[in-house]
Amino acid sequence: MVDHILLGLQVVLQPSNILSCFLGTVLGTLIGVLPGLGPVGAIAILLPTTFHLTPLEAIIMVSGIYYGAQYGGSITSILLNIPGESSSIVTCIDGFQMARKGRAGPALGIAAFGSFIGGTVGILLLMVLALPLVKLGLTFGPPEYFSLMVVGIVLLTSLSSRSVIKSLVVGAFGIFLSTIGIDPMSGNPRFTFKIYTLMDGIGIVPVAMGLFGIAEILTNIETGLKQEIYETRGLAASIFPTIRDWIDSKWAIVRGTFIGFFLGVLPGGGAILASFASYAVEKKFSRRPEMFGNGAIEGVAGPETANNAGAQGSFVPLLAFGIPCNVVMALLLSIFLIHGITPGPLLVKDHPNVFWGLVMSMYLGNVMLLVLNVPLIGIWVRFLKIPYALFFPFIILFCLVGVYSLNNNINELVIMILFGVAGYLMRKFEYDPAVLILAMVLGPMMETAFRRSLIMYEERFSIFFKRPISLGLLILAAFLLLYPLLRRDKKFPFGDAGEGALK
Amino acid sequence: MNRQDQIGSLVWLFVGVFIILGSLTSLKIGTANDPGPGLFPFLAGILLTVFSLTIFLKATFQKKSGKTNVRDLWATLHWKKVVYTITVLFIYALLLESAGFLLMTLLLFIFLFRKIEPQKWKLVIGLSVLASVGAYLIFDRMLQVQLPRGLFGF
């Protein structure tokens, strides 16, 4: 282990990797601060740019955006009562109340320190847990992989705040979309309608940018996003929480770290689920539950710690099995694949510098974020004062240039705009667009695993039920699907799973 | 009855049936031991059809629902701004190669700043010029994206 850590450090401390990490964390904080632009949209917009980087630089930067956004999101929640990220929704409840009472400083402070603790302990747990899971992953054949991916999609749908059946519709459609183009196994074109652009398949980037970049803007300009900032003078001076604050929030931080991490590891889990769960737990365990909603500091400390630990935890399934469990991880997977690296059980062995470099970059990133969010808090507050009306055209511009730069193909712009309209309508009719992206990324992997299982074992569909791990996973998936039907209260209490959108 | 879910699920149902027919007519399904290229889209189409039919039936037989009218989804909202934005984006994509990046982006920004959330003309022109020229310099010159030159050839 020590050798590996040293290898990771050696890799990370190369100037270009430090720079990528810095850029990622700065961008992450920025998009966390800006309401109406989430990590999913931002990573989608930056995907084309990452093609010019080395694989490790790209992965370090994008990961930095993801966990950086968890830090930045709290600033907007506390000062504006608007969640900068969906994983900071619960932070609004007590954070904004603290700000109203003149305690914005300590609220921001405990959010930053809690995030740091949750994040760094999360990385430690990631290192401990990833290696045994990698060993498990190596024993998996195609049937197990197929069943595991079924569980991933089912979990995301059953955690979605929207109706499960609607998410399943979206998932099935996403899988269909992924089959468009030349079939890699037989060479036949599928659903291409002789349109040249469709031969290579529908790219994940235009779809993600449409569903999350363009659609979010359409939804926002329709409602008219108004923001009023709370008093921020003297903020930097009062940012350190008092000893009393630390005593009040210490258990919230400890619980938030573990709840957050393990919910993050679950396929379909991640930062958003983690923050909601932590808030619910803190309210339940508190000796002064009446303070929740009236500026309880533990109501800020718990969720903010949990969303960072959750962000780290959600890397585990991607690194150990090669299976993304939320949309950000799905986009990260596509970056790995574009650079010719397949994440999964072989990653540690074949690309130790990537694996350990990424893990170590997260430590570095969290230290940078602590600096960015405590002494430099004033800079981010200034960004809050830019009106949405002035920056949304720039988001559109990034989407347009980003998609065009992929292949210099106008048709991909049209695909993006079409999916922008589709995403807007899906939000209207309450379908979760996050499921579509996940299904589209998993689709080709699922199909390959599915067809290989059938061809290799020649046991028809029964092969998925004959192998114990595969059977167990499928039973789990069935249980997750049927569970809400058995329960009277059908609404899942933890809100959206994996959607970066501001809701 | 939930009209919103009825309409939505009918669209999905149509897509699902289309996928099934498309896989059956134009692709080889194969057998369970020798799956063809059509098998996976076919299965996805079946799932899509079954799930959307379930939503449709549920929405039809649902007793109480505040969602009896699709038009309610757009009530009290600035839906025209959305229609404008979508239209302008399509025009942008269609004319980008002939008119060039610089001109189209300038026009797009002027429209978005002036029409969607109206700003003062001075600010509109200033920001639009800054954004289009800035983006051109950064993406085309520095990052070598090769944006379309169009009429002007620069």
Interface residues (C-beta under 8 A of the other chain):
Chain A: T49 H52 S163 I165 K166 L168 V169 A172 F173 I175 F176 T179 D183 M185 S186 N188 R190 F191 I214 I217 L218 I221 E222 T223 G224 P387 Y388 A389 L390 F392 P393 F394 I396 L397 L400 V401 Y404 S405 N408 I410 L413 V414 I417 G420 V421 Y424 K428 F429 Y431 M446 E447 F450 R451 L454 I455 E458 E459 R460 F461
Chain B: Q4 D5 I7 G8 S9 W12 V15 G16 I19 G22 S26 L27 K28 A32 N33 D34 P35 G36 P37 G38 L39 F40 P41 A44 G45 L47 L48 F51 S52 T54 I55 K58 L73 L77 H78 W79 K81 V82 T85 I86 L89 F90 Y92 A93 L94 L96 E97 T105 L108 F109 L112 F113 I116 E117 Q119 L127 A131 A135 F139 L143 V145 Q146 L147
